[in-house]
């Protein structure tokens, strides 16, 4: 049976704070969707995506503000993103911070589909939902809030005058579009094909003023531990754990992993698909995440990392890393 999709409860706490500032009856709004507002304040709490989407709709209705996402982002503090928020602030560059966001996006929501890609001289952060979350449509305000929060985090890390190059949104132009323009301080396109933030490549590669790789790694471990606790029952997390253990012995195949889980390869494939994952995808993601982690430890040689990731030759690792990052492992290491 597929695990229920969840969202970090700090999103509900942020909604409560904002609605309170609007003079709304917060308890009534939360009762309407069956959420305990006190439970949302617990630091490691999570809420079903199904309920959160109902809360987003109820919050829009109660506030009467079509630009509620801006008000939410302006009130957001880094702790709302758990350890990810603190790791973001001490990342080496904004590129590192955005990569952390994509790597640990399930902290925010298990239906998140955040992707980072280079298009010409721009880095594009695509902010979408992988699926619709237990039959509930994912409200545009939840995705818009995510986009605005990520820009706020960039400003907290890089300076208040930071702005993306441009912004695209799927939604139609709202009556309060001027507030979006003022917040982003960048051109905003409505009715676009995707929700995305565009950043100049040169800007996201600059070292951040509070960069602290050791603190960032400490918070990475906090985030990884948190994910491990709430995803322990997830099959994809079990597969990731097995891959990490098996990779130093060579690239494992789906049948080998299925045997370790006491199921058939076909059953493994079916159950992973139910979680929105595939075996090849998990293998590639696990290798990518481990490669970035290992390369930050300068005591490890490229040969050792090649072995730990299950590649037969350093050239195979280099080709894979160029596909992931657009640069070689050695160049990635030099830039740090």
PLY file of the C-alpha trace (Angstrom):
ply
format ascii 1.0
element vertex 336
property float x
property float y
property float z
element edge 335
property int vertex1
property int vertex2
end_header
0.00 0.00 0.00
1.31 3.42 -0.97
2.31 5.70 1.92
0.24 8.84 2.35
1.82 11.96 0.87
2.77 14.57 3.45
3.88 18.19 3.77
6.03 19.78 6.46
3.64 21.18 9.09
5.47 24.51 9.33
3.55 25.50 6.18
0.34 25.29 8.20
1.95 27.22 11.06
2.93 29.96 8.60
-0.62 30.09 7.27
-1.94 30.40 10.84
0.43 33.29 11.61
-0.47 35.12 8.40
-4.23 34.66 8.78
-3.96 35.92 12.36
-2.26 39.07 11.04
-5.18 39.44 8.61
-7.62 39.33 11.55
-9.09 35.96 10.53
-10.50 33.35 12.91
-7.60 30.92 12.59
-9.15 28.18 14.74
-12.30 28.21 12.63
-10.30 27.89 9.40
-8.28 24.98 10.77
-11.34 23.23 12.22
-13.00 23.47 8.81
-10.30 21.25 7.28
-9.75 19.05 10.35
-6.24 20.25 11.29
-5.16 20.83 14.88
-3.40 24.21 14.78
-1.42 23.35 17.94
-0.08 20.16 16.34
1.15 22.20 13.37
3.56 24.03 15.70
5.48 20.86 16.59
8.98 21.14 15.04
8.97 17.75 13.25
5.26 17.40 12.53
3.94 16.56 9.08
0.44 16.84 7.64
-1.27 14.91 4.84
-1.05 16.70 1.48
-4.79 16.08 1.14
-5.52 18.22 4.22
-2.93 20.85 3.34
-4.51 21.46 -0.07
-7.85 21.95 1.68
-6.14 24.39 4.05
-4.63 26.36 1.16
-8.11 26.77 -0.34
-9.63 27.71 3.01
-6.85 30.24 3.66
-7.38 31.91 0.29
-11.10 32.15 1.00
-10.65 33.46 4.55
-8.02 36.06 3.63
-9.68 37.21 0.44
-6.16 37.90 -0.84
-5.29 36.47 -4.29
-1.65 37.34 -3.55
-1.59 35.48 -0.23
1.62 33.71 -1.28
3.56 36.99 -1.06
2.31 37.70 2.46
3.28 34.17 3.51
6.77 34.41 2.04
7.43 37.76 3.69
6.74 36.18 7.09
8.69 32.97 6.51
11.78 32.25 8.64
14.52 29.72 7.68
13.55 27.32 10.49
10.31 26.66 8.57
12.39 24.54 6.18
13.90 22.48 9.02
17.66 21.90 8.67
17.40 22.68 4.95
16.77 26.35 5.78
19.93 26.61 7.88
22.03 24.65 5.36
20.80 27.06 2.66
22.06 30.11 4.58
25.59 28.73 4.95
25.87 27.16 1.49
28.99 27.94 -0.52
27.00 29.47 -3.40
23.36 29.92 -4.37
23.87 27.05 -6.80
24.79 24.85 -3.83
21.71 26.08 -1.96
19.40 25.38 -4.90
20.94 21.93 -5.35
20.26 21.24 -1.66
16.65 22.30 -2.17
16.23 19.86 -5.05
18.08 17.09 -3.21
15.99 17.42 -0.05
12.71 18.62 -1.56
10.78 15.81 0.15
11.33 17.65 3.43
8.90 20.26 2.10
6.45 17.88 0.43
6.50 14.32 -0.85
4.66 15.48 -3.99
7.18 18.24 -4.73
8.78 18.16 -8.17
11.54 20.78 -8.02
14.07 20.60 -10.85
17.23 22.59 -11.50
18.51 22.90 -15.04
20.83 25.11 -17.05
19.40 26.85 -20.11
21.99 28.97 -21.86
23.44 31.44 -19.39
20.58 30.93 -16.91
19.90 28.43 -14.14
16.20 27.55 -13.98
14.44 26.28 -10.86
11.19 24.59 -11.92
8.62 24.43 -9.11
5.87 21.89 -9.79
4.05 18.99 -8.13
4.89 15.42 -9.18
1.32 14.22 -8.69
-1.90 15.51 -7.30
-1.69 14.22 -3.74
-4.38 11.69 -2.79
-6.93 12.99 -5.26
-6.68 16.61 -4.16
-5.55 19.05 -6.82
-2.40 20.91 -5.84
-3.41 24.53 -5.34
-1.53 27.17 -7.31
-1.06 29.18 -4.11
1.03 26.37 -2.57
3.41 26.35 -5.54
3.50 30.16 -5.72
4.30 30.33 -2.01
7.16 27.92 -2.59
8.56 30.12 -5.36
8.30 33.27 -3.24
9.82 31.51 -0.21
12.79 30.36 -2.29
13.43 33.93 -3.45
13.22 35.12 0.16
15.77 32.47 1.15
18.07 33.68 -1.62
17.77 37.22 -0.24
18.48 36.09 3.31
21.60 34.32 2.07
22.79 36.82 -0.53
21.36 40.21 0.44
17.98 41.93 0.34
18.61 43.42 -3.12
18.77 39.95 -4.73
16.26 39.30 -7.52
15.80 36.55 -10.10
16.25 37.45 -13.75
12.60 36.62 -14.44
9.67 34.53 -13.21
7.09 32.42 -15.06
3.78 31.20 -13.63
1.09 28.90 -14.99
-1.70 30.94 -13.40
-3.52 33.76 -15.19
-2.63 37.34 -14.34
-4.16 38.16 -10.91
-5.73 41.51 -10.01
-2.86 42.06 -7.55
-0.10 41.47 -10.13
1.64 44.66 -9.04
2.44 42.98 -5.71
4.12 40.08 -7.50
6.11 42.57 -9.58
7.17 44.48 -6.47
8.14 41.36 -4.54
10.18 39.70 -7.29
11.58 42.97 -8.68
11.78 41.11 -11.98
9.57 40.51 -15.04
6.73 38.06 -14.24
5.06 36.13 -17.08
1.58 34.69 -16.46
-0.15 31.88 -18.34
3.26 30.27 -18.90
4.00 26.60 -19.52
5.70 26.13 -16.13
6.22 27.65 -12.70
9.88 28.64 -12.70
12.49 31.04 -11.36
15.34 32.08 -13.66
18.74 33.11 -12.28
21.85 34.40 -14.09
24.47 31.63 -14.03
27.17 34.10 -12.97
25.12 35.18 -9.95
24.41 31.73 -8.52
28.08 30.75 -8.80
29.33 33.59 -6.56
30.47 32.68 -3.05
27.92 33.66 -0.39
29.00 35.98 2.45
28.11 33.47 5.21
29.40 30.35 3.44
30.41 27.65 5.91
30.79 24.18 4.34
31.14 22.42 7.70
27.93 23.92 9.10
26.19 23.12 5.83
27.25 19.47 6.07
26.08 19.28 9.70
22.64 20.53 8.68
22.63 18.15 5.71
22.94 15.31 8.21
20.10 16.77 10.28
17.91 16.83 7.16
18.93 13.32 6.11
18.13 11.98 9.59
14.74 13.72 9.54
13.91 12.27 6.12
15.00 8.85 7.31
12.65 9.01 10.28
9.50 9.88 8.38
10.29 7.84 5.25
11.40 4.67 7.01
8.37 2.85 5.65
8.91 4.08 2.09
10.08 1.40 -0.34
12.09 3.93 -2.33
14.04 4.84 0.83
14.70 1.15 1.49
15.98 0.80 -2.07
18.24 3.86 -1.65
19.70 2.39 1.55
20.40 -0.92 -0.22
21.98 0.87 -3.19
24.36 2.79 -0.92
25.41 -0.51 0.65
25.70 -2.40 -2.66
27.35 0.20 -4.91
30.94 -0.36 -3.67
30.60 -3.96 -4.93
29.63 -2.79 -8.42
26.45 -1.52 -10.04
23.51 -3.52 -8.62
20.63 -4.49 -10.87
16.93 -4.47 -10.11
16.76 -8.24 -9.61
19.56 -8.14 -7.01
17.82 -5.39 -5.03
14.47 -7.21 -5.29
16.03 -10.38 -3.84
17.43 -8.38 -0.91
13.88 -7.14 -0.25
12.38 -10.65 -0.59
10.19 -9.76 -3.55
10.16 -10.30 -7.30
11.69 -7.74 -9.66
8.24 -7.20 -11.17
6.70 -6.51 -7.75
9.53 -4.10 -6.91
8.95 -2.26 -10.17
5.19 -2.06 -9.55
5.54 -0.78 -5.97
8.17 1.80 -6.90
5.89 3.05 -9.67
3.14 3.49 -7.06
5.52 5.85 -5.21
6.23 7.77 -8.41
9.72 6.28 -8.76
11.64 3.87 -10.97
14.68 1.72 -10.22
16.95 3.41 -12.78
15.85 6.81 -11.51
16.66 5.87 -7.89
20.05 4.46 -8.90
20.92 7.63 -10.80
19.67 9.95 -8.03
21.52 8.01 -5.34
24.78 8.09 -7.28
24.40 11.79 -7.97
23.74 12.69 -4.33
26.61 10.52 -3.09
28.98 11.93 -5.72
28.34 15.50 -4.55
28.76 14.45 -0.92
31.99 12.50 -1.56
33.57 15.23 -3.72
33.19 17.71 -0.87
35.53 15.51 1.17
38.91 16.34 -0.39
40.49 13.35 1.35
38.73 11.04 -1.09
40.39 10.52 -4.46
38.43 10.37 -7.72
39.41 6.70 -7.94
37.96 5.96 -4.51
34.73 7.81 -5.34
34.48 5.88 -8.62
34.68 2.64 -6.61
32.18 3.78 -3.95
29.64 4.69 -6.63
29.94 1.33 -8.40
31.46 2.60 -11.65
33.93 0.29 -13.38
36.17 3.12 -14.64
36.83 6.77 -13.65
35.90 7.76 -17.21
32.41 6.30 -16.69
32.03 8.31 -13.49
33.24 11.47 -15.25
30.71 11.01 -18.08
27.87 10.50 -15.59
28.93 13.52 -13.54
29.07 15.73 -16.65
25.51 14.65 -17.40
24.42 15.57 -13.85
26.31 18.83 -13.41
27.67 19.91 -16.79
31.27 19.83 -15.51
33.86 17.19 -14.58
34.30 15.95 -10.98
37.71 17.66 -10.78
36.27 20.97 -11.96
33.40 20.65 -9.48
35.92 20.13 -6.70
38.09 23.10 -7.82
35.08 25.44 -7.73
34.61 24.70 -4.06
0 1
1 2
2 3
3 4
4 5
5 6
6 7
7 8
8 9
9 10
10 11
11 12
12 13
13 14
14 15
15 16
16 17
17 18
18 19
19 20
20 21
21 22
22 23
23 24
24 25
25 26
26 27
27 28
28 29
29 30
30 31
31 32
32 33
33 34
34 35
35 36
36 37
37 38
38 39
39 40
40 41
41 42
42 43
43 44
44 45
45 46
46 47
47 48
48 49
49 50
50 51
51 52
52 53
53 54
54 55
55 56
56 57
57 58
58 59
59 60
60 61
61 62
62 63
63 64
64 65
65 66
66 67
67 68
68 69
69 70
70 71
71 72
72 73
73 74
74 75
75 76
76 77
77 78
78 79
79 80
80 81
81 82
82 83
83 84
84 85
85 86
86 87
87 88
88 89
89 90
90 91
91 92
92 93
93 94
94 95
95 96
96 97
97 98
98 99
99 100
100 101
101 102
102 103
103 104
104 105
105 106
106 107
107 108
108 109
109 110
110 111
111 112
112 113
113 114
114 115
115 116
116 117
117 118
118 119
119 120
120 121
121 122
122 123
123 124
124 125
125 126
126 127
127 128
128 129
129 130
130 131
131 132
132 133
133 134
134 135
135 136
136 137
137 138
138 139
139 140
140 141
141 142
142 143
143 144
144 145
145 146
146 147
147 148
148 149
149 150
150 151
151 152
152 153
153 154
154 155
155 156
156 157
157 158
158 159
159 160
160 161
161 162
162 163
163 164
164 165
165 166
166 167
167 168
168 169
169 170
170 171
171 172
172 173
173 174
174 175
175 176
176 177
177 178
178 179
179 180
180 181
181 182
182 183
183 184
184 185
185 186
186 187
187 188
188 189
189 190
190 191
191 192
192 193
193 194
194 195
195 196
196 197
197 198
198 199
199 200
200 201
201 202
202 203
203 204
204 205
205 206
206 207
207 208
208 209
209 210
210 211
211 212
212 213
213 214
214 215
215 216
216 217
217 218
218 219
219 220
220 221
221 222
222 223
223 224
224 225
225 226
226 227
227 228
228 229
229 230
230 231
231 232
232 233
233 234
234 235
235 236
236 237
237 238
238 239
239 240
240 241
241 242
242 243
243 244
244 245
245 246
246 247
247 248
248 249
249 250
250 251
251 252
252 253
253 254
254 255
255 256
256 257
257 258
258 259
259 260
260 261
261 262
262 263
263 264
264 265
265 266
266 267
267 268
268 269
269 270
270 271
271 272
272 273
273 274
274 275
275 276
276 277
277 278
278 279
279 280
280 281
281 282
282 283
283 284
284 285
285 286
286 287
287 288
288 289
289 290
290 291
291 292
292 293
293 294
294 295
295 296
296 297
297 298
298 299
299 300
300 301
301 302
302 303
303 304
304 305
305 306
306 307
307 308
308 309
309 310
310 311
311 312
312 313
313 314
314 315
315 316
316 317
317 318
318 319
319 320
320 321
321 322
322 323
323 324
324 325
325 326
326 327
327 328
328 329
329 330
330 331
331 332
332 333
333 334
334 335
